[in-house]
Amino acid sequence: MWDFSFARGLSMVMRTAPFVGLRMLVYFGIAFAYLIAVGAGGVLGYGFGHFGHNPDSPGIGAFWGGTIGLGLVSAALYFAREYILYLVKAAHIAVLVELLDGKDVPAGQGQLAYGAAFVKTHFAQSSVLFGVDQLIKGTLRAFFRTINFFTAFLPVPALQQMIRIAEAIVRMSLTYVDEIILAYLIRTRTTNPWDTAKDGLILYVQNYKHFLKNAAWLSAFLWLLTALIFLIVVAPFAALAAVMHGGGMLWALAFAVIFAWAAKAALLEPIAIACLMQVYFKTIEGQTPDAEWEQRLTTVSTRFRELGAKAAGWTLGPKLAEPKPS
Protein backbone atom coordinates (compact mmCIF):
# COMPACT_ATOMS: atom_id res chain seq x y z
CA MET A 1 0.00 0.00 0.00
CA TRP A 2 1.01 3.64 0.22
CA ASP A 3 3.13 5.35 2.90
CA PHE A 4 1.64 8.84 2.88
CA SER A 5 -1.30 10.37 4.69
CA PHE A 6 -3.71 11.93 2.22
CA ALA A 7 -5.51 13.63 5.11
CA ARG A 8 -2.28 15.24 6.31
CA GLY A 9 -1.46 16.41 2.79
CA LEU A 10 -4.92 17.93 2.45
CA SER A 11 -4.59 19.61 5.85
CA MET A 12 -1.23 21.15 4.88
CA VAL A 13 -2.65 22.51 1.65
CA MET A 14 -5.74 23.91 3.40
CA ARG A 15 -3.39 25.88 5.66
CA THR A 16 -1.93 27.53 2.55
CA ALA A 17 -5.27 28.94 1.36
CA PRO A 18 -3.69 32.12 -0.10
CA PHE A 19 -1.55 30.00 -2.41
CA VAL A 20 -4.50 27.83 -3.37
CA GLY A 21 -6.35 31.02 -4.29
CA LEU A 22 -3.36 32.24 -6.30
CA ARG A 23 -3.11 28.93 -8.12
CA MET A 24 -6.82 29.04 -8.92
CA LEU A 25 -6.41 32.57 -10.27
CA VAL A 26 -3.47 31.53 -12.45
CA TYR A 27 -4.71 28.18 -13.76
CA PHE A 28 -8.36 29.07 -14.20
CA GLY A 29 -7.14 32.31 -15.80
CA ILE A 30 -5.23 30.17 -18.27
CA ALA A 31 -8.36 28.07 -18.86
CA PHE A 32 -10.44 31.20 -19.54
CA ALA A 33 -7.71 32.48 -21.88
CA TYR A 34 -8.01 29.24 -23.85
CA LEU A 35 -11.79 29.60 -23.88
CA ILE A 36 -11.72 33.19 -25.12
CA ALA A 37 -8.95 32.62 -27.68
CA VAL A 38 -10.57 29.51 -29.14
CA GLY A 39 -14.03 31.09 -29.15
CA ALA A 40 -12.84 34.31 -30.79
CA GLY A 41 -10.77 32.36 -33.31
CA GLY A 42 -13.74 30.14 -34.13
CA VAL A 43 -16.06 33.12 -34.67
CA LEU A 44 -13.53 34.90 -36.88
CA GLY A 45 -12.84 31.72 -38.82
CA TYR A 46 -16.53 31.13 -39.28
CA GLY A 47 -16.96 34.68 -40.59
CA PHE A 48 -14.09 34.42 -43.03
CA GLY A 49 -15.38 31.02 -44.12
CA HIS A 50 -18.42 32.72 -45.72
CA PHE A 51 -16.10 34.14 -48.39
CA GLY A 52 -15.38 30.63 -49.63
CA HIS A 53 -17.38 28.88 -52.32
CA ASN A 54 -17.59 25.56 -50.48
CA PRO A 55 -20.74 25.27 -48.32
CA ASP A 56 -18.60 23.66 -45.62
CA SER A 57 -16.18 26.62 -45.57
CA PRO A 58 -17.70 28.36 -42.50
CA GLY A 59 -17.40 25.20 -40.42
CA ILE A 60 -13.86 24.56 -41.64
CA GLY A 61 -12.95 28.18 -40.97
CA ALA A 62 -14.36 27.96 -37.43
CA PHE A 63 -12.32 24.84 -36.77
CA TRP A 64 -9.05 26.34 -37.98
CA GLY A 65 -9.72 29.66 -36.28
CA GLY A 66 -10.26 27.89 -32.97
CA THR A 67 -7.13 25.81 -33.54
CA ILE A 68 -5.04 28.92 -34.16
CA GLY A 69 -6.41 30.52 -30.97
CA LEU A 70 -5.53 27.38 -29.03
CA GLY A 71 -2.01 27.45 -30.46
CA LEU A 72 -1.45 31.11 -29.58
CA VAL A 73 -2.40 30.65 -25.93
CA SER A 74 -0.29 27.48 -25.72
CA ALA A 75 2.71 29.39 -27.09
CA ALA A 76 2.22 32.21 -24.55
CA LEU A 77 1.95 29.66 -21.74
CA TYR A 78 5.15 27.96 -22.92
CA PHE A 79 7.10 31.20 -22.52
CA ALA A 80 5.46 31.98 -19.15
CA ARG A 81 6.20 28.56 -17.61
CA GLU A 82 9.48 29.72 -16.04
CA TYR A 83 7.78 32.46 -14.06
CA ILE A 84 4.85 30.25 -13.04
CA LEU A 85 7.38 27.81 -11.56
CA TYR A 86 9.30 30.60 -9.80
CA LEU A 87 6.48 32.81 -8.52
CA VAL A 88 3.72 30.27 -7.89
CA LYS A 89 4.92 26.69 -7.53
CA ALA A 90 8.25 27.19 -5.78
CA ALA A 91 6.91 29.75 -3.32
CA HIS A 92 4.04 27.41 -2.44
CA ILE A 93 6.40 24.48 -1.97
CA ALA A 94 8.57 26.62 0.34
CA VAL A 95 5.59 27.21 2.65
CA LEU A 96 4.55 23.53 2.49
CA VAL A 97 8.07 22.50 3.53
CA GLU A 98 7.87 24.77 6.56
CA LEU A 99 4.50 23.30 7.53
CA LEU A 100 5.81 19.76 7.10
CA ASP A 101 8.57 20.58 9.58
CA GLY A 102 6.09 22.06 12.05
CA LYS A 103 7.28 25.63 11.67
CA ASP A 104 5.12 28.73 11.86
CA VAL A 105 4.27 30.63 8.69
CA PRO A 106 2.20 33.77 8.28
CA ALA A 107 -1.51 33.58 7.66
CA GLY A 108 -3.41 35.51 5.02
CA GLN A 109 -1.71 37.38 2.23
CA GLY A 110 1.50 37.62 4.24
CA GLN A 111 2.03 33.97 3.35
CA LEU A 112 2.45 34.88 -0.32
CA ALA A 113 5.13 37.44 0.50
CA TYR A 114 6.84 34.97 2.82
CA GLY A 115 7.02 32.24 0.19
CA ALA A 116 8.21 34.63 -2.53
CA ALA A 117 10.91 36.07 -0.27
CA PHE A 118 12.09 32.57 0.64
CA VAL A 119 12.48 31.57 -3.00
CA LYS A 120 14.22 34.81 -3.99
CA THR A 121 16.64 34.36 -1.08
CA HIS A 122 17.82 30.97 -2.30
CA PHE A 123 17.20 31.28 -6.05
CA ALA A 124 18.08 34.85 -6.93
CA GLN A 125 17.01 34.41 -10.57
CA SER A 126 14.11 32.48 -12.03
CA SER A 127 16.43 31.15 -14.75
CA VAL A 128 18.48 29.26 -12.15
CA LEU A 129 15.46 27.54 -10.66
CA PHE A 130 14.03 26.79 -14.10
CA GLY A 131 17.38 25.43 -15.31
CA VAL A 132 17.65 23.12 -12.30
CA ASP A 133 14.07 21.94 -12.86
CA GLN A 134 14.70 21.09 -16.52
CA LEU A 135 17.91 19.17 -15.77
CA ILE A 136 16.14 17.17 -13.06
CA LYS A 137 13.39 16.19 -15.52
CA GLY A 138 15.91 15.26 -18.21
CA THR A 139 17.92 13.12 -15.81
CA LEU A 140 14.85 11.25 -14.61
CA ARG A 141 13.69 10.55 -18.18
CA ALA A 142 17.10 9.11 -19.05
CA PHE A 143 17.26 7.00 -15.90
CA PHE A 144 13.82 5.45 -16.33
CA ARG A 145 14.57 4.58 -19.94
CA THR A 146 17.36 2.36 -18.66
CA ILE A 147 15.21 0.45 -16.16
CA ASN A 148 12.52 -0.34 -18.74
CA PHE A 149 14.88 -1.92 -21.29
CA PHE A 150 13.54 -5.46 -20.64
CA THR A 151 10.61 -4.96 -23.04
CA ALA A 152 12.95 -5.89 -25.88
CA PHE A 153 13.32 -9.40 -24.44
CA LEU A 154 9.59 -10.17 -24.33
CA PRO A 155 8.60 -11.67 -27.71
CA VAL A 156 4.94 -12.18 -26.79
CA PRO A 157 2.96 -9.14 -28.09
CA ALA A 158 0.41 -9.33 -25.26
CA LEU A 159 3.17 -9.16 -22.65
CA GLN A 160 4.85 -6.28 -24.47
CA GLN A 161 1.55 -4.36 -24.41
CA MET A 162 1.20 -4.95 -20.66
CA ILE A 163 4.73 -3.67 -20.09
CA ARG A 164 4.01 -0.56 -22.18
CA ILE A 165 0.95 0.15 -20.03
CA ALA A 166 3.06 -0.30 -16.90
CA GLU A 167 5.71 2.06 -18.30
CA ALA A 168 3.03 4.66 -19.06
CA ILE A 169 1.87 4.47 -15.44
CA VAL A 170 5.47 4.92 -14.29
CA ARG A 171 5.94 7.99 -16.51
CA MET A 172 2.69 9.47 -15.22
CA SER A 173 3.80 8.90 -11.63
CA LEU A 174 6.97 10.95 -12.25
CA THR A 175 4.98 14.16 -12.73
CA TYR A 176 5.89 15.70 -9.38
CA VAL A 177 9.37 14.29 -8.75
CA ASP A 178 11.13 17.47 -9.88
CA GLU A 179 9.03 19.48 -7.44
CA ILE A 180 9.81 17.05 -4.61
CA ILE A 181 13.52 17.51 -5.27
CA LEU A 182 12.91 21.27 -5.37
CA ALA A 183 11.40 20.83 -1.88
CA TYR A 184 14.66 19.09 -0.90
CA LEU A 185 16.62 22.12 -2.12
CA ILE A 186 14.40 24.41 -0.08
CA ARG A 187 14.49 22.27 3.05
CA THR A 188 18.30 22.04 3.02
CA ARG A 189 18.60 25.83 2.53
CA THR A 190 20.82 25.22 -0.49
CA THR A 191 23.68 27.56 -1.28
CA ASN A 192 24.50 25.68 -4.50
CA PRO A 193 21.22 24.61 -6.14
CA TRP A 194 22.94 22.58 -8.86
CA ASP A 195 24.95 20.50 -6.39
CA THR A 196 22.03 20.03 -3.99
CA ALA A 197 19.83 18.93 -6.91
CA LYS A 198 22.45 16.29 -7.73
CA ASP A 199 22.24 14.93 -4.19
CA GLY A 200 18.45 15.02 -4.25
CA LEU A 201 18.37 13.06 -7.51
CA ILE A 202 20.79 10.42 -6.24
CA LEU A 203 18.76 9.99 -3.05
CA TYR A 204 15.65 9.57 -5.18
CA VAL A 205 17.01 6.95 -7.60
CA GLN A 206 18.64 4.87 -4.87
CA ASN A 207 15.14 4.49 -3.38
CA TYR A 208 13.20 4.68 -6.65
CA LYS A 209 11.15 1.49 -6.23
CA HIS A 210 9.71 2.72 -2.94
CA PHE A 211 8.93 6.14 -4.39
CA LEU A 212 7.38 4.73 -7.56
CA LYS A 213 4.97 2.58 -5.56
CA ASN A 214 3.69 5.61 -3.66
CA ALA A 215 3.65 7.88 -6.70
CA ALA A 216 1.67 5.32 -8.70
CA TRP A 217 -0.99 5.06 -5.99
CA LEU A 218 -1.20 8.83 -5.73
CA SER A 219 -1.41 9.24 -9.51
CA ALA A 220 -4.33 6.82 -9.58
CA PHE A 221 -6.16 8.80 -6.88
CA LEU A 222 -5.57 12.13 -8.62
CA TRP A 223 -6.58 10.99 -12.07
CA LEU A 224 -9.77 9.45 -10.72
CA LEU A 225 -10.60 12.78 -9.06
CA THR A 226 -9.69 14.63 -12.28
CA ALA A 227 -11.95 12.33 -14.29
CA LEU A 228 -14.77 13.07 -11.85
CA ILE A 229 -14.21 16.81 -12.31
CA PHE A 230 -14.26 16.31 -16.08
CA LEU A 231 -17.60 14.51 -15.92
CA ILE A 232 -19.03 17.34 -13.83
CA VAL A 233 -17.92 20.14 -16.16
CA VAL A 234 -18.47 18.40 -19.51
CA ALA A 235 -22.28 18.61 -19.26
CA PRO A 236 -22.57 22.44 -19.41
CA PHE A 237 -19.97 22.62 -22.18
CA ALA A 238 -21.86 20.01 -24.17
CA ALA A 239 -25.01 22.11 -23.76
CA LEU A 240 -23.17 25.08 -25.25
CA ALA A 241 -21.93 22.98 -28.18
CA ALA A 242 -25.30 23.42 -29.93
CA VAL A 243 -24.55 27.10 -30.61
CA MET A 244 -21.09 26.40 -32.03
CA HIS A 245 -20.45 25.68 -35.71
CA GLY A 246 -18.08 23.05 -37.03
CA GLY A 247 -17.13 20.38 -34.52
CA GLY A 248 -18.97 21.95 -31.59
CA MET A 249 -18.99 18.75 -29.55
CA LEU A 250 -15.27 18.31 -30.13
CA TRP A 251 -14.58 21.78 -28.75
CA ALA A 252 -16.93 21.15 -25.82
CA LEU A 253 -14.86 18.12 -24.89
CA ALA A 254 -11.65 20.14 -25.32
CA PHE A 255 -12.94 22.89 -23.00
CA ALA A 256 -13.98 20.32 -20.39
CA VAL A 257 -10.48 18.80 -20.53
CA ILE A 258 -8.89 22.25 -20.11
CA PHE A 259 -11.03 23.12 -17.08
CA ALA A 260 -10.46 19.70 -15.50
CA TRP A 261 -6.73 20.26 -16.00
CA ALA A 262 -7.01 23.70 -14.35
CA ALA A 263 -8.79 22.21 -11.33
CA LYS A 264 -6.16 19.48 -11.08
CA ALA A 265 -3.28 21.98 -11.27
CA ALA A 266 -4.84 24.44 -8.83
CA LEU A 267 -6.32 22.11 -6.23
CA LEU A 268 -5.04 18.55 -6.58
CA GLU A 269 -1.40 19.08 -7.52
CA PRO A 270 -0.44 20.75 -4.19
CA ILE A 271 -2.00 17.83 -2.29
CA ALA A 272 0.07 15.38 -4.36
CA ILE A 273 3.25 17.32 -3.61
CA ALA A 274 2.44 17.47 0.13
CA CYS A 275 1.85 13.70 0.17
CA LEU A 276 5.01 12.80 -1.74
CA MET A 277 7.08 15.14 0.41
CA GLN A 278 6.07 13.03 3.40
CA VAL A 279 7.36 9.88 1.70
CA TYR A 280 10.55 11.42 0.30
CA PHE A 281 11.84 13.07 3.46
CA LYS A 282 10.96 10.12 5.68
CA THR A 283 12.68 7.67 3.32
CA ILE A 284 15.94 9.59 2.85
CA GLU A 285 16.30 10.48 6.54
CA GLY A 286 19.79 9.47 7.65
CA GLN A 287 20.86 8.48 4.12
CA THR A 288 23.74 9.91 2.09
CA PRO A 289 24.06 9.93 -1.72
CA ASP A 290 25.55 6.64 -2.90
CA ALA A 291 28.63 6.95 -5.13
CA GLU A 292 27.58 3.91 -7.18
CA TRP A 293 24.24 5.49 -8.06
CA GLU A 294 25.96 8.78 -8.87
CA GLN A 295 28.19 6.96 -11.33
CA ARG A 296 25.19 5.23 -12.90
CA LEU A 297 23.40 8.55 -13.43
CA THR A 298 26.58 10.08 -14.83
CA THR A 299 26.81 7.23 -17.33
CA VAL A 300 23.21 7.27 -18.56
CA SER A 301 22.33 10.98 -18.52
CA THR A 302 23.95 13.92 -20.25
CA ARG A 303 21.61 16.15 -18.23
CA PHE A 304 23.05 14.80 -14.99
CA ARG A 305 26.57 15.46 -16.26
CA GLU A 306 25.50 18.99 -17.12
CA LEU A 307 24.11 19.36 -13.60
CA GLY A 308 27.50 18.32 -12.23
CA ALA A 309 29.33 20.79 -14.45
CA LYS A 310 27.09 23.64 -13.33
CA ALA A 311 27.55 22.63 -9.70
CA ALA A 312 31.32 22.75 -10.10
CA GLY A 313 31.14 26.17 -11.73
CA TRP A 314 28.72 27.73 -9.22
CA THR A 315 30.37 30.72 -7.58
CA LEU A 316 27.54 33.18 -6.85
CA GLY A 317 25.61 31.80 -3.89
CA PRO A 318 22.43 33.39 -2.59
CA LYS A 319 22.09 35.38 0.61
CA LEU A 320 21.54 33.25 3.68
CA ALA A 321 19.08 35.50 5.47
CA GLU A 322 15.69 33.92 6.05
CA PRO A 323 12.41 35.72 5.44
CA LYS A 324 10.75 36.59 8.73
CA PRO A 325 7.16 35.56 9.42
CA SER A 326 4.84 38.53 9.66
Buried (B, 14 or more C-beta within 10 A) or exposed (E): EBBBBBEBBBEBBEBBEBBBEBBBEBBBEBBBBBBEBBBBBBBBBBEBBEEEEEEEBBBBBBBBBBBBBBEBBEEEEEEEEBEBBBBBBBBBBBBBBBBBEEEEBBEEEEBBBBBBBBBBBBBBEBEBBBBBBBBBBBBBEBBBEEBBEEBEEEEEEEEBEEBEEEBEBBBBBBBBBBBBBBBBBBBEEBEBBBBBBBBBBBBBBBBBEBBBBBBBBBBBBBEEBBEEBBEEBBEEBBEEBEEBBBBBEEBBBBBBBBBBBBBBBBBBBBBBBBBBBBBBBEBBEEEEBBEEBBEBBBEBBEBBBBBBEBBEEBEEEBEEEEBEEE
